[in-house]
Amino acid sequence: MAEFSLLIIVLFVLLGSCAGFLAGLLGIGGGILLVPLFLWAFPLAGFPPEIVVHAAFGTSLAIIVPTAISSTLGHRKRGNVNWRQVSFLACGGVVGAILGASFASQLSGDWLKLCFGIMQIVVALRMYWARKYLPPENTEAVAPALLLTVGLAGGCFSAFFGVGGGVVAVPLMVILVHLPVQLAVGNSSALIVISSLAGAISYLIHGLQIPNLPSGSVGYVNFLVVLLVAPFTILFARLGVRIAARLPHAKMVKVFSILLVIVGLRVIFRVIG
């Protein structure tokens, strides 16, 4: 049976709040903070070692769904969600989530993480220095194939790593599709709803036959943790949305670029360390 100490509960609340704030500010889903937290806390709470990673991924995705819905609604009110673009992103995201789960079962996790870390740093540096692409003159005539590609990449990443996928979707929408960062963040939040939901359901189904699951778990999703963390991620996601609407475009690009570098370096060091 899982038991959470007061310290772990406080950390859940604090990092859940930070994850929600980042989700609203940058459209990334928040899983970057949630998954490492769960990988550390679940063993301390008595989760069986063989299910810790799957439970961390599945629970993170389940928390991201309502957080992303909150972020999406906030961005929609500010006109930063293009539903036509989101429809193509979502189609690619569902396919990507299925493919991501398949890739994860066949390829080395270390190689995938190493490649991802390097890719994140390259993308971040390009975003930081390639100012001439930001923002584009025309944001309406976007080829569906580009949007499907971005959704596919975001869904793939989301299913494998248990995060929302925005750390891939946002830079691709800025660099490949040439969207303004505010619109990219809003669209990403809507995409994350679909990709995270598909991923969470997948983890829930795959874990149904696992014996001796911790209390509150259905498959690989622990709903006790979801109920504890999700309200704070939702609350702070709305705060992040409000701040995002007031920040200049260039500052948001800088913040997101720095975040991508940090994520990339952390992934690389965990693989080679």
C-alpha positions as MATLAB code, in Angstrom:
seq = 'MAEFSLLIIVLFVLLGSCAGFLAGLLGIGGGILLVPLFLWAFPLAGFPPEIVVHAAFGTSLAIIVPTAISSTLGHRKRGNVNWRQVSFLACGGVVGAILGASFASQLSGDWLKLCFGIMQIVVALRMYWARKYLPPENTEAVAPALLLTVGLAGGCFSAFFGVGGGVVAVPLMVILVHLPVQLAVGNSSALIVISSLAGAISYLIHGLQIPNLPSGSVGYVNFLVVLLVAPFTILFARLGVRIAARLPHAKMVKVFSILLVIVGLRVIFRVIG';
ca = [
       0.000    0.000    0.000;
       1.296    3.441   -0.904;
       1.759    5.900    1.955;
       2.775    9.509    1.404;
       4.602   11.415    4.122;
       3.813   15.063    4.821;
       7.058   16.096    3.081;
       6.144   14.191   -0.082;
       2.636   15.665   -0.070;
       4.071   19.189    0.268;
       6.468   18.506   -2.607;
       3.575   17.179   -4.698;
       1.691   20.425   -4.109;
       4.681   22.724   -4.755;
       5.955   21.010   -7.884;
       2.420   20.428   -9.123;
       1.865   24.183   -8.848;
       5.108   24.870  -10.737;
       4.153   22.335  -13.391;
       0.776   23.995  -13.873;
       2.330   27.441  -14.117;
       4.752   26.273  -16.815;
       1.899   24.539  -18.630;
      -0.036   27.778  -18.842;
       2.948   30.003  -19.561;
       4.645   27.892  -22.206;
       2.130   25.238  -23.287;
       4.375   22.323  -22.291;
       2.033   20.196  -20.195;
       4.038   20.197  -16.942;
       5.198   16.583  -17.125;
       8.829   17.689  -17.202;
       8.510   18.402  -13.478;
       5.903   15.790  -12.571;
       7.630   12.683  -13.939;
      10.958   13.211  -12.073;
       8.979   13.981   -8.912;
       7.003   10.751   -9.179;
      10.086    8.682  -10.028;
      11.575    9.898   -6.737;
       8.437    9.848   -4.554;
       6.706    6.640   -5.616;
       9.455    4.291   -4.342;
       9.467    6.171   -1.016;
       5.692    5.703   -0.840;
       5.991    1.926   -1.240;
       5.226    1.492   -4.925;
       6.663   -1.805   -6.251;
       9.900   -1.037   -8.161;
       8.712   -2.814  -11.282;
       5.792   -0.415  -11.802;
       7.335    2.891  -10.675;
       8.230    4.175  -14.159;
       4.937    3.172  -15.757;
       2.961    4.599  -12.833;
       4.925    7.850  -13.011;
       4.224    8.217  -16.732;
       0.560    7.207  -16.547;
      -0.214    9.372  -13.510;
       1.611   12.349  -15.009;
      -0.413   12.110  -18.221;
      -3.685   11.855  -16.277;
      -2.834   15.049  -14.351;
      -1.797   16.851  -17.522;
      -5.225   16.345  -19.160;
      -7.269   18.685  -16.894;
      -4.317   21.076  -16.650;
      -4.118   21.327  -20.434;
      -7.876   21.846  -20.650;
      -7.561   24.750  -18.212;
      -4.664   26.222  -20.187;
      -6.514   25.801  -23.483;
      -9.626   27.585  -22.222;
      -7.489   30.431  -20.961;
      -5.615   30.790  -24.247;
      -8.892   30.542  -26.206;
     -10.315   33.535  -24.361;
      -7.299   35.529  -25.502;
      -7.656   34.414  -29.117;
      -4.527   32.262  -29.059;
      -6.082   28.974  -30.236;
      -6.760   28.260  -33.909;
      -9.214   25.346  -33.903;
      -8.664   24.502  -37.557;
      -4.958   24.109  -36.912;
      -5.650   22.177  -33.698;
      -7.830   19.664  -35.566;
      -4.888   18.658  -37.779;
      -2.482   18.713  -34.827;
      -4.806   16.406  -32.879;
      -5.066   13.890  -35.740;
      -1.291   13.683  -35.914;
      -1.086   13.544  -32.113;
      -3.279   10.452  -31.806;
      -1.275    8.579  -34.447;
       1.953    9.762  -32.837;
       0.887    8.507  -29.406;
       0.259    5.025  -30.827;
       3.593    5.019  -32.638;
       5.419    6.372  -29.586;
       4.210    3.515  -27.407;
       5.348    1.045  -30.073;
       8.800    2.648  -30.418;
       9.271    2.644  -26.646;
       8.811   -1.134  -26.501;
      11.344   -1.832  -29.262;
      14.165    0.696  -28.988;
      16.717    1.469  -26.296;
      15.436    4.105  -23.897;
      18.931    5.496  -23.351;
      19.492    6.070  -27.071;
      16.108    7.737  -27.443;
      16.720    9.986  -24.449;
      20.191   10.926  -25.659;
      18.903   11.839  -29.123;
      16.058   13.789  -27.588;
      18.379   15.766  -25.318;
      20.641   16.731  -28.218;
      17.646   17.662  -30.363;
      16.201   19.882  -27.624;
      19.435   21.850  -27.284;
      19.753   22.332  -31.061;
      16.149   23.502  -31.326;
      16.566   25.841  -28.350;
      19.686   27.496  -29.771;
      18.048   27.944  -33.143;
      14.973   29.507  -31.539;
      17.139   31.808  -29.439;
      19.252   33.147  -32.310;
      16.949   32.909  -35.350;
      15.016   36.087  -34.573;
      14.292   36.807  -38.235;
      11.676   34.010  -38.220;
       9.757   35.508  -35.296;
       6.976   36.402  -35.829;
       5.968   35.603  -39.429;
       3.860   37.913  -41.533;
       1.103   35.369  -42.268;
      -0.263   32.943  -39.637;
      -3.381   31.721  -41.453;
      -2.356   29.763  -44.555;
      -0.683   26.815  -42.841;
      -0.311   23.553  -44.760;
      -2.197   20.678  -43.062;
       0.782   18.380  -43.675;
       2.978   20.566  -41.481;
       0.416   20.532  -38.685;
       0.001   16.759  -38.932;
       3.780   16.391  -38.704;
       3.986   18.558  -35.600;
       1.119   16.663  -33.972;
       2.750   13.352  -34.848;
       6.029   14.395  -33.232;
       4.316   15.758  -30.132;
       2.160   12.653  -29.692;
       5.143   10.341  -30.175;
       7.157   12.156  -27.553;
       4.220   12.361  -25.151;
       3.491    8.625  -25.189;
       7.101    7.604  -24.680;
       8.145   10.022  -21.935;
       4.851   10.514  -20.066;
       4.763   14.265  -20.651;
       2.459   16.548  -22.601;
       4.631   16.858  -25.694;
       4.644   20.652  -25.783;
       8.430   20.793  -25.509;
       8.452   19.347  -29.019;
       5.245   20.849  -30.414;
       5.870   24.493  -29.475;
       9.340   24.870  -31.050;
       8.219   22.984  -34.163;
       5.221   25.288  -34.549;
       7.478   28.322  -34.158;
      10.345   27.141  -36.380;
       8.701   24.792  -38.895;
       5.207   26.265  -39.158;
       6.311   29.865  -38.402;
       3.535   30.620  -35.896;
       3.860   33.412  -33.328;
       4.869   31.899  -29.994;
       1.597   32.900  -28.259;
      -0.447   31.034  -30.883;
       1.977   28.092  -30.776;
       1.571   27.858  -26.994;
      -2.233   28.018  -27.229;
      -2.402   25.393  -29.972;
       0.047   23.217  -28.061;
      -2.168   23.297  -24.969;
      -5.098   22.006  -27.039;
      -2.916   19.320  -28.636;
      -1.718   18.209  -25.191;
      -5.307   17.497  -24.120;
      -5.644   14.919  -26.900;
      -2.180   13.350  -26.738;
      -2.128   13.125  -22.928;
      -5.606   11.622  -22.786;
      -4.657    8.978  -25.340;
      -1.469    8.213  -23.431;
      -3.163    8.042  -20.016;
      -5.842    5.668  -21.302;
      -3.138    3.489  -22.822;
      -1.219    3.258  -19.536;
      -4.434    2.584  -17.630;
      -5.412   -0.285  -19.941;
      -1.940   -1.849  -20.073;
      -1.741   -1.910  -16.270;
      -5.144   -3.426  -15.514;
      -3.774   -6.964  -15.222;
      -0.847   -6.034  -12.955;
      -1.249   -7.594   -9.474;
      -0.780   -5.775   -6.158;
      -1.198   -2.260   -7.489;
      -0.972    0.533   -4.876;
      -4.234    1.752   -3.378;
      -5.965    4.328   -5.543;
      -4.485    2.890   -8.735;
      -6.415    1.842  -11.815;
      -3.856    0.292  -14.090;
      -0.774    2.486  -14.110;
      -2.711    5.627  -13.117;
      -2.848    6.483   -9.396;
      -5.971    8.578   -8.912;
      -5.098    9.487   -5.316;
      -2.099   11.385   -6.643;
      -4.187   12.829   -9.480;
      -6.745   14.191   -7.001;
      -3.996   15.648   -4.815;
      -1.931   17.339   -7.527;
      -4.374   18.213  -10.318;
      -6.254   21.045   -8.518;
      -2.997   22.944   -7.997;
      -1.779   22.398  -11.550;
      -5.125   23.651  -12.890;
      -5.101   26.738  -10.649;
      -1.564   27.747  -11.523;
      -2.049   26.935  -15.215;
      -4.564   29.778  -15.397;
      -2.057   32.092  -13.717;
       0.554   31.096  -16.299;
      -1.895   31.850  -19.110;
      -2.562   35.354  -17.762;
       1.139   36.120  -17.491;
       1.818   34.674  -20.962;
      -0.689   37.116  -22.463;
       1.255   40.060  -21.007;
       4.795   39.009  -21.890;
       6.492   40.344  -25.036;
       7.089   37.808  -27.796;
      10.894   37.998  -27.549;
      10.914   37.368  -23.797;
       8.718   34.294  -24.142;
      11.038   32.891  -26.811;
      14.019   33.454  -24.489;
      12.295   31.761  -21.564;
      11.275   28.771  -23.635;
      14.723   28.446  -25.224;
      16.432   28.425  -21.829;
      13.952   25.837  -20.552;
      14.671   23.577  -23.536;
      18.416   23.787  -22.913;
      17.922   22.802  -19.279;
      15.700   19.874  -20.233;
      18.118   18.701  -22.921;
      21.159   18.857  -20.637;
      19.330   17.066  -17.846;
      18.306   14.216  -20.158;
      21.836   13.852  -21.539;
      23.512   13.851  -18.127;
      21.098   11.236  -16.796;
      21.967    8.960  -19.712;
      25.757    9.336  -19.610;
      26.123    9.958  -15.879;
];
